[in-house]
Amino acid sequence: NIAVAMVFPVLMAIFSAFAPVFTFKQFYPVTAAASVLGVLALVTAFV
């Protein structure tokens, strides 16, 4: 669980780094996916 909680912020950083490259039509699903990953990371960190 700790390893998973450490991997998710890295994935979120990669998403946020490449987000400006995407068009706005692709940007919102990526942002939503990143926020969902963030919630999952918080859940897995405390479980």
Order of alpha helices (4+ residues) and beta strands (2+ residues): alpha-alpha
